[in-house]
Amino acid sequence: MTERSAARPALPQITDRQAWQARIDELRLKEKAHTRAGDALAAERRRLPMVEVDPRTPLIGSGGPVPLIDVFDGRSQLIAYFQMWHTGRPAAEQCVGCTFSTSHINELSYLHSRDVSYATFCQGPYEESSRYRDFMGWTIPWYSVPPESVDRLVAGRHFGILVSYLRDGDQVYETYWTTGRGNEVMAPSYGLLDRTAYGRQEFWEDSPPGWPQHWDSLGGQFSQDGRPTAQWSRLKAGHDDDLGTSPAGHPPHHH
């Protein structure tokens, strides 16, 4: 392969279509095995036991306090993402990872068709965090978790978890939870990047020499020019990022 400058990334080897397809056919066998392994894990999840959760646990919605069971909106199951929040901080300083994950959740009709509801349970005060939801243009159901409910729902874990619930009449149960890379299921951008020649372009990836790798895995991969990456398109569209948190004398937010 011809040596290229640092400004231009290396390229995959060039071959003819027949040889290229043969390599893909080899890889496809491994991909199918990976898919079947994922199916087997999903089958194990469906056989997990569950733990009871107080159905009257209060959350804060647009109309005030709401019990957990009402968030199901009459459906039998609920998926909730527990969004981290930095109270009193401007939009630019809110959680980059949670913004990355939540920005991908738009169309809920397919979940609803399976009798599953979806909601965000945010760590911050409702008035402040709902302004962030509006700035980002998110349409998913949004609730704040008041301090008295944190122990009941988070239960010694931390915000940034993805949780599945099941309702049986007036009783509610937690059936599964995950966090970290388990949350990647929320973000198809990563799955799509994994199918490109250069991948996610993050330092931890096993890539050939000369492949572009620009981002760490400590939050930098979700930000650009000092903000969560997805915020820039909202600012360009004229969205107001004022969360009502600017102390007197500080520079104004973008409008």
C-alpha positions in Angstrom: 0.0 0.0 0.0 1.3 3.4 -0.9 2.3 5.5 2.1 0.0 8.4 2.7 0.4 11.6 4.7 -0.9 12.0 8.2 -3.6 14.3 6.9 -5.0 11.5 4.6 -6.0 8.2 6.2 -4.8 4.9 4.9 -7.1 2.9 2.5 -8.2 -0.7 2.5 -6.5 -2.9 0.0 -8.0 -2.8 -3.5 -9.1 -6.1 -5.0 -11.5 -7.4 -7.7 -15.2 -7.9 -6.9 -15.0 -11.7 -6.9 -12.3 -11.8 -4.3 -14.0 -9.0 -2.3 -17.3 -10.9 -2.2 -15.5 -14.1 -1.1 -14.1 -12.2 1.9 -17.5 -10.8 2.7 -19.0 -14.3 2.5 -16.4 -15.5 5.0 -17.3 -12.7 7.3 -21.0 -13.3 6.9 -20.7 -16.7 8.5 -19.3 -15.0 11.6 -22.0 -12.2 11.5 -24.7 -14.9 11.4 -23.1 -16.7 14.4 -23.0 -13.3 16.2 -26.7 -12.8 15.4 -27.7 -16.2 16.7 -25.7 -15.6 19.9 -27.6 -12.4 20.3 -30.9 -14.3 19.9 -29.8 -16.8 22.5 -29.0 -13.9 25.0 -32.4 -12.4 24.3 -34.0 -15.7 25.0 -32.2 -15.7 28.4 -33.5 -12.3 29.1 -37.0 -13.5 28.6 -36.5 -16.1 31.2 -35.1 -13.8 33.9 -36.9 -13.4 37.2 -38.2 -10.0 38.1 -38.3 -7.7 41.2 -41.3 -5.8 42.4 -41.3 -1.9 42.3 -43.7 0.3 44.1 -46.3 1.3 41.4 -47.1 4.5 43.2 -43.5 5.8 43.1 -43.9 9.5 42.2 -42.4 11.1 39.1 -42.8 14.7 38.0 -44.4 15.4 34.6 -45.7 18.4 32.8 -48.8 18.4 35.0 -47.0 17.7 38.3 -46.6 14.4 40.2 -47.4 11.2 38.3 -47.2 7.7 39.8 -44.9 5.2 38.0 -47.8 3.0 36.9 -49.4 5.9 34.9 -46.3 6.2 32.8 -47.2 2.8 31.2 -50.0 4.7 29.6 -52.2 1.6 29.8 -49.6 -0.7 28.2 -48.2 -3.8 29.8 -44.5 -2.9 29.5 -42.3 0.2 29.8 -38.8 1.0 28.8 -37.2 3.9 30.7 -33.9 5.6 30.1 -32.5 7.3 33.2 -30.9 10.5 31.9 -28.1 12.1 33.9 -28.4 15.8 34.7 -26.1 18.6 36.0 -28.5 20.9 37.9 -27.9 24.6 37.4 -25.5 24.0 34.5 -26.1 25.4 30.9 -27.2 23.2 28.0 -23.6 23.0 26.7 -22.5 21.3 29.9 -25.2 18.6 30.1 -24.4 14.9 29.8 -22.9 14.2 26.4 -23.5 10.4 26.5 -27.1 10.8 27.5 -27.7 13.4 24.8 -26.1 11.0 22.3 -28.4 8.1 23.3 -31.6 10.1 23.7 -31.2 12.0 20.4 -31.7 8.7 18.6 -35.1 7.9 20.1 -37.9 9.4 17.9 -40.5 6.9 16.5 -42.3 5.0 19.3 -45.1 3.5 17.3 -43.3 0.2 16.8 -42.8 -0.2 20.5 -46.4 0.8 21.1 -47.6 -1.9 18.6 -45.9 -4.4 20.9 -47.7 -3.0 24.0 -44.6 -1.3 25.2 -44.3 2.4 26.3 -41.1 4.4 26.4 -40.1 7.4 28.6 -37.1 9.3 29.8 -36.7 9.6 33.6 -34.4 12.6 34.1 -32.2 13.2 37.2 -32.8 16.9 37.2 -35.7 19.2 38.2 -38.6 19.0 35.7 -38.7 22.7 34.7 -35.0 22.9 34.0 -34.6 19.5 32.3 -37.8 19.8 30.2 -36.4 23.0 28.7 -33.5 20.9 27.5 -35.9 18.4 26.0 -37.6 21.3 24.2 -34.3 22.8 23.0 -33.3 19.4 21.6 -36.6 18.9 19.9 -37.3 15.6 21.6 -40.9 14.4 21.6 -40.6 11.4 23.9 -42.4 11.3 27.2 -40.3 13.1 29.8 -40.4 12.9 33.6 -38.2 14.1 36.4 -37.3 11.7 39.3 -37.7 13.6 42.6 -35.2 12.9 45.4 -37.6 10.7 47.3 -38.0 8.4 44.3 -34.3 7.9 43.5 -33.7 5.0 45.9 -36.8 3.2 44.8 -36.0 3.3 41.1 -32.2 3.6 40.8 -31.7 1.3 43.8 -28.0 1.8 44.4 -27.1 2.0 40.7 -26.7 5.4 38.9 -28.4 7.5 36.3 -27.4 6.4 32.8 -29.2 3.1 33.0 -31.7 1.6 30.6 -34.5 -0.3 32.4 -37.4 -2.6 31.4 -40.6 -2.9 33.4 -43.6 -5.1 33.3 -47.1 -4.3 34.6 -49.4 -6.9 35.9 -52.7 -5.2 36.8 -51.8 -2.8 39.6 -48.4 -4.2 40.2 -45.1 -3.2 38.6 -41.9 -5.2 38.2 -38.4 -4.5 36.9 -37.4 -7.2 34.5 -34.0 -6.0 33.1 -31.5 -3.2 33.2 -28.2 -2.3 31.5 -25.8 0.6 31.2 -22.5 1.6 29.6 -22.1 -0.1 26.2 -25.4 -1.9 26.9 -27.0 1.4 26.1 -25.7 1.3 22.5 -28.9 -0.4 21.5 -30.5 3.0 21.7 -28.1 4.6 19.2 -28.1 3.1 15.6 -25.4 5.6 14.6 -22.8 3.2 16.3 -24.2 0.2 14.5 -24.0 2.0 11.2 -20.4 3.2 11.9 -19.4 -0.3 12.7 -20.2 -1.2 9.1 -18.0 1.5 7.6 -14.4 1.0 6.6 -13.1 3.3 9.3 -15.6 2.3 12.1 -16.2 4.6 15.0 -12.7 6.2 14.7 -12.2 5.9 18.4 -8.8 5.2 20.0 -9.8 1.8 21.6 -10.8 0.2 18.3 -8.7 -2.5 16.7 -8.0 -0.9 13.4 -5.2 -1.3 10.8 -2.3 1.1 11.0 -3.1 4.5 9.4 -6.8 4.3 10.0 -8.3 7.5 11.4 -8.8 7.5 15.2 -9.8 10.8 16.7 -11.9 10.3 19.7 -11.5 9.0 23.3 -14.2 7.0 25.1 -14.5 9.4 28.0 -17.2 11.7 26.5 -15.1 13.2 23.7 -16.7 10.8 21.3 -20.0 12.5 21.8 -19.0 16.1 21.7 -17.8 18.7 19.2 -16.4 22.1 19.8 -17.3 22.1 23.5 -20.9 20.8 23.3 -22.8 17.6 22.8 -22.6 17.1 19.0 -26.3 17.0 18.5 -26.8 20.5 19.9 -25.2 22.2 17.0 -27.9 21.4 14.5 -30.5 22.7 17.0 -28.7 26.0 17.4 -28.4 26.3 13.7 -32.1 25.8 13.4 -32.7 28.7 15.9 -33.6 26.7 19.0 -33.2 28.5 22.3 -30.8 26.6 24.7 -31.6 28.8 27.7 -32.5 26.5 30.6 -33.1 29.3 33.0 -29.9 28.5 34.8 -27.7 31.5 33.8 -26.5 33.4 36.9 -26.4 37.2 36.7 -23.3 38.5 34.9 -22.7 35.4 32.9 -22.7 35.4 29.1 -26.2 34.8 27.6 -27.0 31.5 25.9 -27.5 31.0 22.2 -30.8 31.9 20.8 
